[in-house]
Amino acid sequence: MSKLADYDGPILEIDKLSISFFTRLREIPAVMDFSVAVQPGEAVGLVGESGCGKSTVALGVMQDLGKNGRIVGGSIKFKGRDLAQMSADELRDVRGNEIAMIYQEPMASLNPAMKIGKQLMEVPMIHEGVGEKEAYARALEVVTDVKLPDPKRMLNSYPHQLSGGQQQRIVIAMALMSKPSLLILDEPTTALDVTVEAAVVELVKDLGKKYGTSMLFISHNLGLVLETCDRICVMYSGEAVERGSIEDVFDHMRHPYTQALFRSIPLPGADKNARPLVAIPGNFPLPHERPKGCNFGPRCDYFEAGRCDAGDILMEPVPGNERHHTRCLRFQEIDWDAPIALGEQKAKNEPGRVVLKMDKLKKYYEVTANALFGGGAKKVVKANETLSFEARESETLAIVGESGCGKSTFAKVLMGLETATDGEILLDNRNIEDIPIEARDPKTISDVQMVFQNPFDTLNPSMTVGRQIIRALEIFGIGENDAARKQRMLELLDLVKLPRAFADRMPRQLSGGQKQRVGIARAFAGGARIVVADEPVSALDVSVQAAVTDLLMEIQRNEKTTLLFISHDLSIVRYLSDRVMVMYLGHVVELGDTEQVFSPPYHPYTEALLSAVPIADTSVEKTHIVLEGDIPSAMNPPSGCPFQTRCRWKSKVPGGLCEVEVPPIQTLAGGHQIKCHLSDETLESMEPVIKIAAE
């Protein structure tokens, strides 16, 4: 096959593509009339919510639609050749050699029983027939390119010996082994921490430049697309609804869905009381229930009956800019510069008395070096180190940090799923750190409830929604009889804004956002006073996220609940929290109200976290800080300050103090706490990481 040098047109040209899946009952159109082109060396972002057809487009390009999927219209051309016309042998040659794909879940792409080096070497050996020696040299080169430490050791490791971020880098290295002309990335960083995500994104951009690779970047994260792509295509329910350069679409959007998406994400300046997010009304249509005319019509602020639902709507160029297209009949009649209709402003809830207090909480786990056979020396995992904080009634305290920092361990100890090694947890001045959940009385259990990250795993698939909520009421001893409990269950459905008819539905009949609402209803069934929300919206689409966070805030206002919001998404933390606690490797490294934590002085780790957050706003300028290396293991933490192995400020502390001594907690103005050896002068000299450019 000829490589890139022989071809100068678009690398990928998708024209009026339609893809359907065929079931026994019907044809289900997944993608309709979809067009996009990717030029040499260009990165195009494909954005939209789950189920809009983004991944189906990628699988169409890979010609991998399975038994039931078929291209029913249009064409996909790669370097001018129609992929559908290629023989199986030609396709095999193109896939993996000329077009490579990186999936969301790195472990699904790696063979667990085979060393990394062998998996990488296979690519050029199979596709290009190169010898073992050259294949090894090339594997070593790409592993070095993707900035993995100790490349030779990496090649000699099995996948399970690597962290998630390292596995994803190996998958990227594998995709680059044959220097493909087109790289398709399907949500490649969703499962990764924000700091690792920043490093991987930086890496993908650099490698794109180095290898001249064109990219199709699929994501639901608009901030990430802003940072990685040149052009963007927004999809809704199987159709492209807007296409153009990043500046065109972000600053001069011309489709109501794009506008609604931006209103539902927490950009700087959004505030849960003064400037609440505006969730998109209604639900995403199922593929076999799409409305006539415009798919977005039933949820659109500008819908006009008899016109928007009359017939098919085609993509049209925006006058004065033929590279910017929109699928909207009314785009020239809408005042796009009109001020955004704000969500309803709410009165700020004043925090009440302290309901929860943690004092020097420690949680250590003992593990044997050889757990399988019980032999070997014992090691201690220090999951939580001297955690101290208090939370008040009606307050939202956010707990942020990367995976492995001890956020979820502390939640388990609070819930009674684990008991503390040392220290105290006081709930209304009662000690509960030693009481496991099975020994807690119903009142304590109903007082402290949890909303989990993945709504799919927490509902019983064989029990109706109503029955699951009633079951919680029975456990908490609420309601005189069945009739009273049924009534309370219906009120709880009202509370989470689900129709009462959902009481008879099974979990499989609900969308992700609806399942999460059932989880919230169940958590509040016993009149919970403290709710631990562990990444409650990270598995949901942006528009659903806005609705669910709004719901949590509304319930908190009415019930005066204390919300402990565990998250790694700092945009959402900034939007809804009153105070923020930053954790790193079991330690609290910074604690203060939201304004204090989001503006300097910062703990060096907080500074890096803020710099890593992708923000979907072209007027925001960020200081770029990429953390080197992965989080150290809690089994073998570094000496001294837990963050010293990755800290860019370490040289400012004299005498190597960071490496030998755990820093003290410094209390700055207004009770703002930072656990750091840096002097007051150095902390005061810090610049803001996120700046909004003057208009």
C-alpha positions as CSV (number, residue, x, y, z in Angstrom):
1,M,0.0,0.0,0.0
2,S,1.2,3.5,-0.7
3,K,1.8,5.7,2.3
4,L,0.8,9.3,2.8
5,A,3.4,10.9,0.6
6,D,1.6,9.8,-2.6
7,Y,-1.7,11.4,-1.7
8,D,-2.6,15.0,-1.2
9,G,-6.4,15.1,-0.9
10,P,-8.4,14.6,2.3
11,I,-7.2,11.6,4.3
12,L,-10.8,10.7,5.2
13,E,-13.9,11.8,3.4
14,I,-17.2,10.7,4.7
15,D,-20.0,11.7,2.4
16,K,-23.8,11.5,3.2
17,L,-23.2,8.3,5.2
18,S,-26.1,6.4,6.6
19,I,-25.7,3.3,8.8
20,S,-28.5,1.1,10.0
21,F,-28.7,-1.9,12.3
22,F,-31.2,-4.6,11.5
23,T,-33.1,-6.5,14.1
24,R,-35.8,-9.2,13.6
25,L,-38.4,-6.5,13.9
26,R,-37.1,-3.5,12.2
27,E,-34.3,-1.5,10.7
28,I,-32.9,1.0,13.2
29,P,-31.1,3.9,11.6
30,A,-28.0,4.8,13.7
31,V,-26.4,7.4,11.5
32,M,-28.1,9.5,8.8
33,D,-26.8,11.8,6.1
34,F,-23.4,12.3,7.9
35,S,-20.6,14.1,6.2
36,V,-17.1,15.1,7.5
37,A,-13.6,15.3,6.0
38,V,-10.3,15.1,7.7
39,Q,-7.4,16.8,5.9
40,P,-3.7,15.7,6.2
41,G,-2.3,16.4,9.6
42,E,-5.6,17.7,10.9
43,A,-7.4,16.7,14.1
44,V,-11.3,16.7,13.9
45,G,-13.4,16.3,17.1
46,L,-16.6,14.4,16.9
47,V,-18.8,15.5,19.9
48,G,-22.2,14.4,21.2
49,E,-24.0,12.5,23.9
50,S,-24.1,8.8,24.4
51,G,-26.2,7.1,21.6
52,C,-25.7,9.9,19.1
53,G,-23.8,7.7,16.7
54,K,-20.2,8.8,17.2
55,S,-18.8,5.4,17.8
56,T,-20.9,3.9,15.0
57,V,-19.2,6.4,12.6
58,A,-15.8,5.2,13.8
59,L,-16.8,1.5,13.4
60,G,-18.1,2.4,9.9
61,V,-14.6,3.8,9.0
62,M,-13.0,0.6,10.4
63,Q,-15.6,-1.5,8.4
64,D,-16.4,-3.3,11.6
65,L,-20.2,-3.0,12.0
66,G,-20.8,-6.7,13.0
67,K,-23.4,-9.0,11.5
68,N,-26.4,-6.6,12.0
69,G,-24.8,-3.3,10.9
70,R,-24.8,-2.1,7.3
71,I,-23.9,1.0,5.4
72,V,-27.2,1.8,3.6
73,G,-26.2,5.1,1.9
74,G,-23.3,7.4,1.2
75,S,-19.6,6.5,1.2
76,I,-16.4,6.5,3.3
77,K,-13.3,7.2,1.3
78,F,-9.8,6.8,2.7
79,K,-7.2,8.6,0.6
80,G,-9.7,8.8,-2.2
81,R,-10.5,5.0,-2.2
82,D,-14.0,3.8,-1.2
83,L,-13.5,1.5,1.8
84,A,-16.7,-0.5,1.0
85,Q,-15.2,-1.5,-2.4
86,M,-12.0,-3.0,-0.9
87,S,-11.5,-6.7,-0.7
88,A,-11.0,-8.4,2.7
89,D,-7.2,-8.6,2.1
90,E,-7.0,-4.9,1.2
91,L,-9.0,-3.9,4.2
92,R,-6.8,-6.0,6.5
93,D,-3.8,-4.2,5.0
94,V,-5.3,-0.7,5.7
95,R,-6.6,-1.5,9.2
96,G,-3.8,-1.3,11.7
97,N,-1.3,-0.3,9.1
98,E,-2.9,2.9,7.7
99,I,-5.8,3.4,10.0
100,A,-5.4,2.7,13.7
101,M,-8.0,3.0,16.5
102,I,-7.6,3.6,20.2
103,Y,-10.5,2.6,22.4
104,Q,-11.9,3.9,25.6
105,E,-10.9,0.9,27.8
106,P,-7.2,0.2,27.4
107,M,-7.4,-3.3,29.0
108,A,-9.9,-4.4,26.3
109,S,-7.2,-3.8,23.6
110,L,-4.4,-5.7,25.4
111,N,-3.8,-9.4,25.7
112,P,-3.5,-10.1,29.4
113,A,-1.4,-13.2,28.9
114,M,1.3,-11.7,26.7
115,K,4.1,-9.3,27.5
116,I,3.8,-5.7,26.2
117,G,6.9,-6.0,24.0
118,K,5.6,-9.0,22.1
119,Q,2.2,-7.3,21.6
120,L,3.9,-4.2,20.1
121,M,6.3,-6.2,18.0
122,E,3.5,-8.1,16.4
123,V,2.2,-5.0,14.6
124,P,5.1,-4.4,12.2
125,M,5.9,-8.1,12.0
126,I,2.4,-9.0,10.7
127,H,1.7,-5.8,8.7
128,E,5.1,-5.1,7.2
129,G,7.0,-8.4,7.5
130,V,9.9,-6.8,9.4
131,G,12.3,-8.9,11.4
132,E,12.2,-9.4,15.2
133,K,15.3,-7.2,15.8
134,E,13.9,-4.2,13.9
135,A,10.4,-4.7,15.5
136,Y,12.0,-4.6,19.0
137,A,13.9,-1.4,18.2
138,R,10.7,0.2,16.9
139,A,8.8,-0.9,20.0
140,L,11.5,0.6,22.2
141,E,11.3,3.9,20.2
142,V,7.5,4.3,20.5
143,V,7.4,3.3,24.2
144,T,10.0,6.1,24.7
145,D,7.9,8.4,22.6
146,V,4.9,7.9,24.7
147,K,7.0,9.0,27.7
148,L,6.9,5.8,29.7
149,P,9.5,5.4,32.4
150,D,12.1,2.6,32.0
151,P,11.0,1.5,28.5
152,K,12.9,-1.8,28.6
153,R,11.2,-2.9,31.8
154,M,7.8,-1.8,30.3
155,L,8.4,-4.1,27.3
156,N,9.1,-7.0,29.6
157,S,5.9,-6.4,31.7
158,Y,2.4,-7.9,31.5
159,P,-0.5,-5.5,31.1
160,H,-1.8,-6.0,34.7
161,Q,1.6,-4.7,36.1
162,L,0.8,-1.2,34.6
163,S,-1.5,1.5,35.9
164,G,-4.5,2.6,33.8
165,G,-2.6,5.7,32.4
166,Q,0.4,3.5,31.5
167,Q,-1.9,0.9,29.8
168,Q,-3.5,3.7,27.7
169,R,0.0,4.9,26.6
170,I,0.9,1.4,25.5
171,V,-2.3,1.2,23.4
172,I,-1.4,4.6,21.9
173,A,2.1,3.2,21.2
174,M,0.6,0.1,19.6
175,A,-1.5,2.3,17.3
176,L,1.6,4.3,16.3
177,M,3.8,1.3,15.6
178,S,3.0,1.3,11.9
179,K,3.0,5.1,11.7
180,P,-0.7,5.3,10.5
181,S,-2.0,8.1,8.3
182,L,-5.3,8.2,10.4
183,L,-5.7,7.7,14.1
184,I,-9.3,7.3,15.5
185,L,-9.5,8.0,19.2
186,D,-12.8,6.8,20.8
187,E,-13.1,8.6,24.2
188,P,-9.4,7.6,24.9
189,T,-9.2,9.4,28.3
190,T,-12.6,8.8,29.9
191,A,-11.3,6.2,32.4
192,L,-8.2,8.3,33.3
193,D,-7.5,10.8,36.0
194,V,-7.5,14.5,35.0
195,T,-3.7,14.9,35.4
196,V,-3.0,11.7,33.4
197,E,-5.6,12.8,30.8
198,A,-3.7,16.1,30.4
199,A,-0.4,14.2,29.9
200,V,-2.0,11.8,27.4
201,V,-3.7,14.6,25.5
202,E,-0.4,16.5,25.3
203,L,1.3,13.3,24.1
204,V,-1.3,12.7,21.4
205,K,-0.9,16.3,20.1
206,D,2.9,16.0,20.0
207,L,2.9,12.6,18.3
208,G,0.4,13.9,15.8
209,K,2.9,16.6,14.8
210,K,5.9,14.2,14.9
211,Y,4.3,11.6,12.7
212,G,2.1,13.9,10.6
213,T,-0.9,11.7,11.6
214,S,-4.5,12.9,11.0
215,M,-6.9,12.3,13.8
216,L,-10.6,11.8,14.4
217,F,-11.1,12.4,18.1
218,I,-14.4,11.2,19.5
219,S,-15.4,12.7,22.9
220,H,-18.3,14.1,24.9
221,N,-15.9,16.5,26.6
222,L,-16.0,19.8,24.8
223,G,-13.0,21.2,26.8
224,L,-10.9,18.3,25.6
225,V,-11.9,18.8,22.0
226,L,-11.0,22.5,22.3
227,E,-7.5,21.6,23.5
228,T,-6.8,18.9,20.9
229,C,-8.6,19.6,17.7
230,D,-8.6,22.0,14.8
231,R,-12.2,21.5,13.7
232,I,-15.3,20.1,15.3
233,C,-18.4,18.2,14.3
234,V,-21.4,18.2,16.8
235,M,-23.7,15.2,16.5
236,Y,-27.2,14.7,17.8
237,S,-29.3,11.6,17.5
238,G,-27.5,10.1,14.5
239,E,-27.0,13.4,12.5
240,A,-24.3,16.0,12.3
241,V,-26.0,19.2,13.4
242,E,-23.0,21.7,13.3
243,R,-19.6,21.6,11.7
244,G,-16.8,24.1,11.6
245,S,-13.5,25.3,13.0
246,I,-13.2,25.3,16.9
247,E,-13.6,29.2,16.8
248,D,-16.6,29.0,14.5
249,V,-18.5,26.5,16.7
250,F,-17.4,27.7,20.2
251,D,-17.7,31.4,19.6
252,H,-20.2,31.7,16.8
253,M,-22.4,28.7,17.3
254,R,-25.4,28.4,14.9
255,H,-27.3,25.4,16.2
256,P,-29.7,25.4,19.2
257,Y,-28.3,22.0,20.4
258,T,-24.7,23.3,20.5
259,Q,-26.0,26.3,22.4
260,A,-27.9,24.1,24.8
261,L,-24.9,21.9,25.4
262,F,-22.7,24.9,26.4
263,R,-25.4,26.1,28.8
264,S,-25.4,22.8,30.6
265,I,-21.6,22.6,31.3
266,P,-20.1,24.5,34.3
267,L,-17.8,27.0,32.7
268,P,-15.9,29.6,34.8
269,G,-18.4,32.1,36.1
270,A,-21.3,29.6,36.6
271,D,-22.6,29.6,40.2
272,K,-25.2,27.2,41.6
273,N,-27.1,30.1,43.2
274,A,-26.5,33.2,41.1
275,R,-26.0,31.6,37.6
276,P,-27.3,28.1,37.7
277,L,-26.8,25.7,34.7
278,V,-29.7,25.2,32.4
279,A,-30.3,21.5,31.7
280,I,-31.7,20.5,28.3
281,P,-35.4,19.7,28.8
282,G,-36.8,16.3,27.9
283,N,-34.9,13.2,26.9
284,F,-32.8,12.0,24.0
285,P,-35.0,10.2,21.4
286,L,-34.5,6.5,21.0
287,P,-33.4,5.6,17.4
288,H,-36.8,4.1,16.5
289,E,-38.8,6.9,18.1
290,R,-37.2,9.9,16.4
291,P,-39.6,12.9,15.7
292,K,-40.4,14.0,12.2
293,G,-38.3,16.8,10.8
294,C,-35.7,18.1,13.2
295,N,-34.5,15.5,15.7
296,F,-33.8,18.2,18.3
297,G,-37.2,19.8,17.8
298,P,-39.0,18.5,20.9
299,R,-36.3,19.9,23.2
300,C,-35.5,23.1,21.3
301,D,-36.3,26.7,22.6
302,Y,-36.8,27.9,19.0
303,F,-39.1,25.1,17.7
304,E,-41.8,26.2,15.2
305,A,-44.6,23.7,14.6
306,G,-45.5,23.1,11.0
307,R,-42.0,24.2,9.9
308,C,-39.4,22.4,12.0
309,D,-41.4,19.2,11.9
310,A,-42.4,19.3,8.2
311,G,-39.7,17.3,6.5
312,D,-36.0,16.4,6.4
313,I,-33.6,19.2,7.2
314,L,-30.3,19.4,5.4
315,M,-26.9,20.8,6.4
316,E,-26.5,24.4,5.1
317,P,-23.4,26.6,5.0
318,V,-23.4,29.7,7.3
319,P,-23.4,32.8,5.0
320,G,-19.9,34.3,4.8
321,N,-18.2,31.1,6.0
322,E,-18.6,28.1,3.7
323,R,-16.6,25.9,6.1
324,H,-19.1,26.4,8.9
325,H,-22.4,24.3,8.4
326,T,-25.5,23.9,10.5
327,R,-28.7,21.7,10.3
328,C,-31.2,24.3,11.4
329,L,-34.0,26.0,9.4
330,R,-34.2,29.0,11.7
331,F,-30.5,29.8,12.3
332,Q,-30.6,33.1,10.5
333,E,-33.7,34.3,12.5
334,I,-32.2,33.5,16.0
335,D,-30.5,36.3,17.9
336,W,-27.4,34.4,18.8
337,D,-25.9,37.3,20.8
338,A,-29.0,37.6,23.1
339,P,-28.0,37.2,26.7
340,I,-28.5,33.6,27.9
341,A,-31.7,33.2,29.8
342,L,-30.4,32.4,33.2
343,G,-31.7,29.4,35.2
344,E,-33.9,30.4,38.2
345,Q,-31.7,32.1,40.8
346,K,-31.7,30.5,44.2
347,A,-31.1,31.9,47.7
348,K,-27.8,30.8,49.2
349,N,-28.2,28.2,51.9
350,E,-26.2,29.2,55.0
351,P,-24.4,26.3,56.5
352,G,-25.7,25.3,60.0
353,R,-24.1,23.5,62.9
354,V,-21.3,20.9,62.5
355,V,-22.9,17.4,62.0
356,L,-19.8,15.5,61.0
357,K,-16.3,15.8,62.4
358,M,-13.2,13.7,61.5
359,D,-10.1,14.0,63.7
360,K,-6.8,12.5,62.7
361,L,-8.5,9.6,60.9
362,K,-6.1,6.9,59.7
363,K,-7.0,3.8,57.6
364,Y,-4.2,1.3,57.0
365,Y,-4.5,-2.1,55.2
366,E,-2.1,-5.0,55.8
367,V,-1.4,-7.0,52.7
368,T,1.0,-9.9,52.4
369,A,3.6,-9.7,49.6
370,N,2.3,-13.1,48.4
371,A,-1.4,-12.9,49.2
372,L,-2.3,-16.1,47.3
373,F,-0.4,-18.5,49.4
374,G,-0.1,-16.4,52.6
375,G,3.7,-16.3,52.5
376,G,6.1,-13.4,52.4
377,A,6.5,-10.3,54.4
378,K,3.5,-8.1,55.4
379,K,3.3,-4.7,53.9
380,V,1.1,-1.8,55.0
381,V,-1.0,0.3,52.6
382,K,-1.5,3.7,54.1
383,A,-4.8,4.6,52.4
384,N,-5.7,7.6,54.7
385,E,-3.2,9.6,56.8
386,T,-4.5,11.8,59.6
387,L,-7.6,13.2,57.9
388,S,-9.1,16.1,59.9
389,F,-12.1,18.2,58.8
390,E,-15.6,19.1,59.7
391,A,-18.8,19.4,57.7
392,R,-21.9,21.4,58.5
393,E,-25.6,21.1,57.9
394,S,-26.6,22.3,54.4
395,E,-23.0,22.5,53.3
396,T,-21.4,20.9,50.2
397,L,-17.8,19.8,50.9
398,A,-16.0,18.5,47.8
399,I,-13.2,16.0,48.1
400,V,-10.9,16.0,45.1
401,G,-7.8,14.0,44.0
402,E,-6.6,11.4,41.6
403,S,-7.4,7.6,41.8
404,G,-5.6,6.1,44.7
405,C,-5.6,9.2,46.8
406,G,-7.9,7.7,49.4
407,K,-11.2,9.4,48.6
408,S,-13.2,6.3,48.4
409,T,-11.5,4.6,51.3
410,F,-12.5,7.5,53.6
411,A,-16.1,7.2,52.2
412,K,-16.1,3.5,53.1
413,V,-14.9,4.2,56.6
414,L,-17.6,6.8,57.1
415,M,-20.3,4.4,55.7
416,G,-19.1,1.7,58.1
417,L,-18.1,-0.6,55.2
418,E,-14.6,-0.4,56.8
419,T,-13.5,0.5,60.3
420,A,-10.8,3.1,61.1
421,T,-7.3,2.2,62.1
422,D,-6.9,5.3,64.3
423,G,-8.6,8.6,64.9
424,E,-12.2,9.6,65.4
425,I,-15.4,10.2,63.3
426,L,-18.1,12.1,65.2
427,L,-21.6,12.1,63.9
428,D,-23.6,14.5,66.1
429,N,-20.8,14.1,68.7
430,R,-21.2,10.3,68.7
431,N,-18.2,8.2,67.8
432,I,-18.9,5.9,64.8
433,E,-15.4,5.1,63.5
434,D,-15.4,1.6,65.1
435,I,-18.9,0.6,64.3
436,P,-19.2,-1.6,61.2
437,I,-22.3,-1.2,59.2
438,E,-23.9,-4.5,60.4
439,A,-23.7,-3.2,64.0
440,R,-25.1,0.3,63.2
441,D,-28.7,1.1,64.2
442,P,-31.2,1.9,61.4
443,K,-31.1,5.6,62.4
444,T,-27.3,5.9,61.9
445,I,-27.6,4.0,58.6
446,S,-30.4,6.2,57.3
447,D,-28.5,9.3,58.4
448,V,-25.4,8.5,56.3
449,Q,-26.2,7.4,52.8
450,M,-24.2,7.1,49.6
451,V,-24.9,7.8,45.9
452,F,-22.5,5.7,43.8
453,Q,-20.6,6.5,40.6
454,N,-22.2,3.9,38.4
455,P,-26.0,3.8,38.6
456,F,-26.1,0.5,36.6
457,D,-24.3,-1.5,39.4
458,T,-26.4,-0.3,42.3
459,L,-29.9,-1.3,41.3
460,N,-31.3,-4.9,41.5
461,P,-32.0,-5.8,37.8
462,S,-34.9,-8.1,38.8
463,M,-36.8,-5.7,41.0
464,T,-39.1,-2.8,40.0
465,V,-38.0,0.8,40.8
466,G,-40.8,1.2,43.3
467,R,-40.0,-2.0,45.1
468,Q,-36.3,-1.0,45.5
469,I,-37.3,2.3,47.1
470,I,-39.9,0.6,49.4
471,R,-37.3,-2.0,50.4
472,A,-35.0,0.9,51.6
473,L,-38.0,2.3,53.6
474,E,-38.6,-1.1,55.2
475,I,-35.0,-1.3,56.3
476,F,-35.0,2.2,57.8
477,G,-38.3,1.4,59.6
478,I,-40.2,4.2,57.9
479,G,-44.0,4.1,57.4
480,E,-46.7,2.5,59.6
481,N,-47.8,0.0,56.9
482,D,-47.4,-0.9,53.2
483,A,-49.8,1.8,52.1
484,A,-47.8,4.5,53.9
485,R,-44.6,3.2,52.5
486,K,-46.0,3.2,49.0
487,Q,-47.2,6.8,49.4
488,R,-43.7,7.8,50.6
489,M,-42.1,6.0,47.6
490,L,-44.3,8.0,45.2
491,E,-43.3,11.2,47.0
492,L,-39.6,10.3,46.6
493,L,-40.1,9.8,42.9
494,D,-41.6,13.3,42.8
495,L,-38.6,14.6,44.8
496,V,-36.2,13.3,42.1
497,K,-38.5,14.5,39.3
498,L,-39.3,11.0,37.9
499,P,-42.9,10.3,36.7
500,R,-44.8,8.2,39.3
501,A,-45.5,5.6,36.5
502,F,-41.8,4.7,36.8
503,A,-42.5,2.8,40.0
504,D,-43.5,-0.2,37.9
505,R,-40.5,-0.1,35.5
506,M,-37.5,-2.3,35.7
507,P,-34.0,-0.8,35.8
508,R,-33.3,-1.9,32.2
509,Q,-36.1,0.3,30.9
510,L,-34.3,3.4,32.3
511,S,-31.6,5.6,30.9
512,G,-28.4,6.2,32.9
513,G,-29.6,9.6,34.2
514,Q,-32.9,8.1,35.3
515,K,-31.2,5.2,37.1
516,Q,-29.0,7.7,39.0
517,R,-32.2,9.5,40.1
518,V,-33.5,6.3,41.5
519,G,-30.2,5.9,43.4
520,I,-30.7,9.4,44.8
521,A,-34.3,8.7,45.8
522,R,-33.2,5.6,47.6
523,A,-30.4,7.5,49.4
524,F,-32.9,10.1,50.6
525,A,-35.6,7.5,51.5
526,G,-34.6,7.6,55.2
527,G,-34.3,11.3,55.4
528,A,-30.5,11.2,55.1
529,R,-28.6,13.9,56.9
530,I,-25.2,13.3,55.2
531,V,-25.0,12.0,51.7
532,V,-21.7,10.9,50.2
533,A,-21.9,11.3,46.5
534,D,-19.0,9.3,45.0
535,E,-18.5,10.7,41.4
536,P,-22.3,10.7,41.0
537,V,-22.3,12.3,37.5
538,S,-19.1,11.1,35.9
539,A,-20.8,8.3,34.1
540,L,-23.5,10.6,32.7
541,D,-23.8,12.8,29.6
542,V,-23.2,16.6,30.0
543,S,-26.8,17.6,29.7
544,V,-27.9,14.9,32.1
545,Q,-25.1,15.9,34.5
546,A,-26.6,19.4,34.7
547,A,-30.0,18.0,35.6
548,V,-28.7,15.6,38.2
549,T,-26.5,18.2,40.0
550,D,-29.3,20.6,39.9
551,L,-31.5,18.0,41.5
552,L,-29.0,17.2,44.3
553,M,-28.7,21.0,45.0
554,E,-32.5,21.4,45.2
555,I,-32.9,18.4,47.5
556,Q,-30.1,19.8,49.7
557,R,-31.8,23.2,49.9
558,N,-35.1,21.6,51.0
559,E,-33.8,18.9,53.3
560,K,-30.7,20.8,54.7
561,T,-28.5,17.8,53.8
562,T,-24.8,17.8,54.2
563,L,-23.3,16.7,50.9
564,L,-19.8,15.2,50.6
565,F,-19.1,15.4,46.9
566,I,-16.2,13.1,45.8
567,S,-15.0,14.1,42.3
568,H,-12.0,14.6,40.0
569,D,-13.9,17.0,37.8
570,L,-12.9,20.4,39.1
571,S,-15.3,22.3,36.9
572,I,-18.3,20.7,38.6
573,V,-16.6,21.1,42.0
574,R,-16.1,24.8,41.5
575,Y,-19.8,25.1,40.5
576,L,-21.4,23.4,43.4
577,S,-19.2,23.2,46.4
578,D,-18.9,25.5,49.4
579,R,-15.6,24.1,50.6
580,V,-13.0,21.9,48.9
581,M,-10.6,19.4,50.4
582,V,-7.7,18.3,48.1
583,M,-6.3,14.8,48.8
584,Y,-3.0,13.3,47.6
585,L,-1.8,9.8,48.5
586,G,-3.9,9.6,51.7
587,H,-3.1,13.1,52.9
588,V,-5.2,16.3,52.9
589,V,-2.9,18.7,51.2
590,E,-5.3,21.7,51.0
591,L,-8.6,22.6,52.6
592,G,-10.5,25.9,52.3
593,D,-13.6,27.4,50.8
594,T,-14.0,27.2,47.0
595,E,-12.7,30.7,46.3
596,Q,-9.6,30.1,48.4
597,V,-8.8,26.8,46.7
598,F,-9.4,28.0,43.2
599,S,-7.2,31.1,43.5
600,P,-3.6,31.4,44.6
601,P,-1.8,30.6,46.9
602,Y,-2.2,27.0,46.0
603,H,-0.7,23.7,47.2
604,P,1.6,22.7,44.2
605,Y,-0.6,19.7,43.6
606,T,-3.8,21.8,43.5
607,E,-2.1,24.1,41.0
608,A,-1.3,21.1,38.7
609,L,-4.9,19.7,39.1
610,L,-6.4,23.1,38.0
611,S,-4.0,23.3,35.1
612,A,-5.1,19.9,33.9
613,V,-8.9,20.7,33.7
614,P,-10.1,21.0,30.1
615,I,-12.3,24.1,29.9
616,A,-14.6,24.6,26.9
617,D,-14.1,28.3,26.6
618,T,-11.8,30.0,24.1
619,S,-11.4,33.1,26.3
620,V,-9.7,31.1,29.1
621,E,-5.9,31.0,29.2
622,K,-4.3,28.4,31.4
623,T,-0.8,28.0,32.7
624,H,0.4,24.7,31.4
625,I,1.7,22.3,34.0
626,V,2.0,18.6,33.1
627,L,2.9,16.4,36.1
628,E,5.8,14.0,35.4
629,G,5.4,10.4,36.4
630,D,2.5,8.5,38.0
631,I,1.2,8.7,41.5
632,P,3.5,6.7,43.8
633,S,2.0,3.5,45.4
634,A,0.4,3.8,48.8
635,M,2.3,0.6,49.6
636,N,5.6,2.3,49.0
637,P,5.0,6.1,49.5
638,P,8.0,8.5,49.1
639,S,9.7,9.8,52.1
640,G,8.9,13.3,53.4
641,C,6.2,15.2,51.5
642,P,4.0,12.7,49.6
643,F,4.0,15.0,46.5
644,Q,7.8,15.7,46.4
645,T,8.5,13.2,43.5
646,R,6.3,15.3,41.1
647,C,6.5,18.8,42.5
648,R,7.8,21.7,40.4
649,W,8.3,24.0,43.4
650,K,10.6,21.6,45.3
651,S,13.8,23.5,44.5
652,K,12.4,26.6,46.3
653,V,12.6,24.7,49.7
654,P,16.2,24.8,51.0
655,G,18.1,21.8,52.4
656,G,16.1,19.0,50.8
657,L,13.5,19.3,53.5
658,C,10.7,18.1,51.2
659,E,12.5,14.7,50.9
660,V,12.8,14.0,54.6
661,E,10.0,15.6,56.5
662,V,6.2,15.5,56.1
663,P,5.2,19.2,55.8
664,P,3.2,20.9,58.6
665,I,-0.3,22.3,57.9
666,Q,0.0,26.0,57.4
667,T,-3.2,28.0,58.2
668,L,-3.4,31.1,56.0
669,A,-5.9,34.0,56.0
670,G,-9.6,33.0,56.4
671,G,-8.8,29.5,57.7
672,H,-7.3,28.3,54.4
673,Q,-5.0,25.3,55.1
674,I,-2.1,24.1,53.0
675,K,0.2,21.2,53.9
676,C,3.5,22.4,52.4
677,H,7.1,23.5,53.2
678,L,7.0,26.5,50.9
679,S,7.5,29.9,52.6
680,D,4.7,32.4,52.9
681,E,6.5,34.7,50.4
682,T,6.7,31.9,47.8
683,L,3.0,31.0,48.3
684,E,2.0,34.6,48.0
685,S,4.0,35.0,44.7
686,M,2.0,32.3,42.9
687,E,0.1,33.3,39.7
688,P,-3.5,32.3,38.9
689,V,-3.5,29.1,36.8
690,I,-6.8,29.9,35.0
691,K,-7.2,33.4,33.6
692,I,-10.1,34.7,31.6
693,A,-8.9,36.9,28.8
694,A,-10.4,40.4,28.7
695,E,-13.0,40.8,26.1
